[in-house]
């Protein structure tokens, strides 16, 4: 089972985007993405749903989306 920091890093790596770009896409702050990736905070249920939706729209692997929903 993956942690949120691993999932966010994989999403960004697969899409070749920065934390800043991901934050902009999700309409949240860069600081929030940074905290998720550094294990300092976790996304709310709503944020996880938005992230899963973003992944689906952008062709992220189903395994990652499943892990994200499992959190």
LOFI-48995 format. One line per field, with one value per residue: residue in one letter; x, y, z of N, C-alpha, C in turn. Coordinates in steps of 0.05 Angstrom, whole numbers, plus 5000, padded with zeros to 4 digits. Atoms other than C-alpha are relative to their C-alpha. Layout:
res	c(A / ...)
n.x	c(X / ...)
n.y	c(Y / ...)
n.z	c(Z / ...)
ca.x	c(X / ...)
ca.y	c(Y / ...)
ca.z	c(Z / ...)
c.x	c(X / ...)
c.y	c(Y / ...)
c.z	c(Z / ...)
This chain:
res	c(X / X / X / X / X / X / X / X / X / X / X / X / X / X / X / X / X / X / X / X / X / X / X / X / X / X / X / X / X / X / X / X / X / X / X / X / X / X / X / X / X / X / X / X / X / X / X / X / X / X / X / X / X / X / X / X / X / X / X / X / X / X / X / X / X / X / X / X / X / X / X)
n.x	c(5017 / 4985 / 5008 / 5007 / 4976 / 4991 / 5020 / 4998 / 4974 / 5004 / 5018 / 4984 / 4980 / 5013 / 5009 / 4978 / 5009 / 4990 / 5020 / 5015 / 5019 / 5021 / 5016 / 5017 / 5020 / 5019 / 5009 / 4992 / 4974 / 4975 / 4993 / 5015 / 4988 / 4974 / 5005 / 5008 / 4977 / 4981 / 5013 / 5006 / 5029 / 5014 / 5023 / 5027 / 5015 / 5006 / 4976 / 4993 / 5019 / 4991 / 4975 / 5008 / 5013 / 4978 / 4985 / 5016 / 5000 / 4974 / 4989 / 4983 / 5007 / 5022 / 4988 / 4996 / 5026 / 5011 / 4985 / 5009 / 5027 / 4998 / 4990)
n.y	c(4976 / 4976 / 4977 / 4977 / 4987 / 5016 / 4997 / 4974 / 4999 / 5016 / 4985 / 4978 / 5012 / 5010 / 4977 / 4982 / 4973 / 4991 / 4997 / 4975 / 5006 / 5017 / 4983 / 4983 / 5017 / 5008 / 4975 / 4999 / 4987 / 5015 / 5008 / 5024 / 5023 / 5005 / 5014 / 5027 / 5015 / 5003 / 5015 / 4982 / 4999 / 5018 / 4987 / 5006 / 5018 / 4985 / 4997 / 5027 / 5004 / 4982 / 5011 / 5024 / 4991 / 4989 / 5023 / 5013 / 4983 / 4998 / 5026 / 5013 / 5028 / 5008 / 5009 / 4976 / 4990 / 5018 / 4995 / 4974 / 5003 / 5018 / 4985)
n.z	c(5000 / 5002 / 4984 / 5017 / 5011 / 5022 / 5022 / 5012 / 5015 / 5024 / 5018 / 5012 / 5017 / 5025 / 5017 / 5004 / 4992 / 4975 / 4978 / 5005 / 5022 / 4989 / 4983 / 5017 / 5012 / 4980 / 4987 / 4972 / 4998 / 5003 / 4972 / 4994 / 5015 / 4988 / 4975 / 5006 / 5010 / 4979 / 4978 / 4978 / 4998 / 5018 / 5012 / 4990 / 5017 / 5024 / 5015 / 5012 / 5022 / 5022 / 5010 / 5015 / 5025 / 5016 / 5010 / 5021 / 5024 / 5012 / 5008 / 4980 / 4998 / 4982 / 4974 / 4983 / 4993 / 4980 / 4975 / 4991 / 4989 / 4976 / 4977)
ca.x	c(5000 / 5026 / 5026 / 5000 / 5070 / 5089 / 5025 / 5033 / 5106 / 5086 / 5030 / 5077 / 5131 / 5083 / 5058 / 5126 / 5097 / 5121 / 5088 / 5068 / 5034 / 4997 / 4974 / 4948 / 4912 / 4878 / 4865 / 4903 / 4967 / 5038 / 5049 / 4994 / 5023 / 5092 / 5065 / 5031 / 5095 / 5136 / 5087 / 5071 / 4997 / 4945 / 4892 / 4820 / 4769 / 4748 / 4819 / 4832 / 4769 / 4793 / 4862 / 4831 / 4788 / 4850 / 4887 / 4830 / 4826 / 4901 / 4911 / 4946 / 4948 / 4888 / 4934 / 4951 / 4879 / 4858 / 4913 / 4890 / 4818 / 4840 / 4872)
ca.y	c(5000 / 5068 / 5132 / 5199 / 5227 / 5169 / 5176 / 5250 / 5242 / 5187 / 5229 / 5288 / 5243 / 5209 / 5277 / 5311 / 5370 / 5411 / 5417 / 5487 / 5462 / 5407 / 5457 / 5503 / 5446 / 5426 / 5499 / 5492 / 5523 / 5500 / 5496 / 5444 / 5399 / 5407 / 5386 / 5325 / 5304 / 5314 / 5275 / 5337 / 5335 / 5293 / 5314 / 5319 / 5271 / 5325 / 5338 / 5263 / 5260 / 5320 / 5289 / 5222 / 5259 / 5297 / 5230 / 5199 / 5258 / 5258 / 5184 / 5164 / 5089 / 5056 / 5026 / 5096 / 5118 / 5056 / 5069 / 5141 / 5121 / 5069 / 5122)
ca.z	c(5000 / 4981 / 5021 / 4996 / 4988 / 4943 / 4902 / 4891 / 4869 / 4820 / 4791 / 4780 / 4751 / 4702 / 4678 / 4681 / 4720 / 4779 / 4847 / 4827 / 4763 / 4800 / 4852 / 4798 / 4764 / 4829 / 4849 / 4914 / 4940 / 4923 / 4999 / 5005 / 4950 / 4982 / 5050 / 5020 / 4985 / 5048 / 5092 / 5134 / 5119 / 5082 / 5033 / 5056 / 5027 / 4978 / 4957 / 4946 / 4903 / 4861 / 4855 / 4832 / 4781 / 4756 / 4749 / 4710 / 4663 / 4652 / 4640 / 4704 / 4715 / 4747 / 4801 / 4826 / 4825 / 4864 / 4916 / 4921 / 4933 / 4985 / 5030)
c.x	c(5018 / 4990 / 4994 / 5024 / 5010 / 4982 / 5003 / 5025 / 4997 / 4983 / 5016 / 5021 / 4988 / 4992 / 5022 / 4992 / 5012 / 4979 / 4983 / 4978 / 4977 / 4982 / 4981 / 4978 / 4978 / 4987 / 5005 / 5028 / 5024 / 5007 / 4986 / 5011 / 5027 / 4997 / 4991 / 5024 / 5021 / 4989 / 4992 / 4970 / 4988 / 4977 / 4974 / 4987 / 4993 / 5024 / 5009 / 4982 / 5008 / 5025 / 4994 / 4987 / 5021 / 5016 / 4985 / 5000 / 5027 / 5014 / 5020 / 4990 / 4978 / 5010 / 5003 / 4974 / 4987 / 5014 / 4990 / 4973 / 5000 / 5009 / 4977)
c.y	c(5025 / 5022 / 5023 / 5013 / 4985 / 5003 / 5026 / 5002 / 4984 / 5014 / 5022 / 4989 / 4990 / 5023 / 5020 / 5029 / 5006 / 5000 / 5024 / 4995 / 4983 / 5016 / 5017 / 4984 / 4992 / 5024 / 5000 / 5012 / 4981 / 4988 / 4974 / 4976 / 4993 / 4985 / 4971 / 4983 / 4995 / 4986 / 5018 / 5003 / 4981 / 5015 / 4992 / 4980 / 5014 / 5003 / 4974 / 4994 / 5017 / 4989 / 4975 / 5008 / 5011 / 4977 / 4986 / 5016 / 5001 / 4974 / 4987 / 4971 / 4994 / 4991 / 5024 / 5011 / 4983 / 5004 / 5026 / 4998 / 4983 / 5015 / 5010)
c.z	c(5000 / 5019 / 4981 / 4988 / 4976 / 4975 / 4986 / 4983 / 4974 / 4980 / 4986 / 4981 / 4974 / 4981 / 4994 / 5007 / 5028 / 5022 / 4995 / 4978 / 5010 / 5018 / 4984 / 4988 / 5020 / 5015 / 5030 / 5001 / 4996 / 5027 / 5007 / 4986 / 5013 / 5027 / 4996 / 4992 / 5022 / 5025 / 5024 / 5004 / 4979 / 4988 / 5013 / 4980 / 4973 / 4982 / 4987 / 4977 / 4976 / 4988 / 4983 / 4974 / 4981 / 4988 / 4978 / 4974 / 4986 / 4994 / 5019 / 5004 / 5021 / 5028 / 5019 / 5009 / 5021 / 5027 / 5012 / 5014 / 5026 / 5025 / 5018)
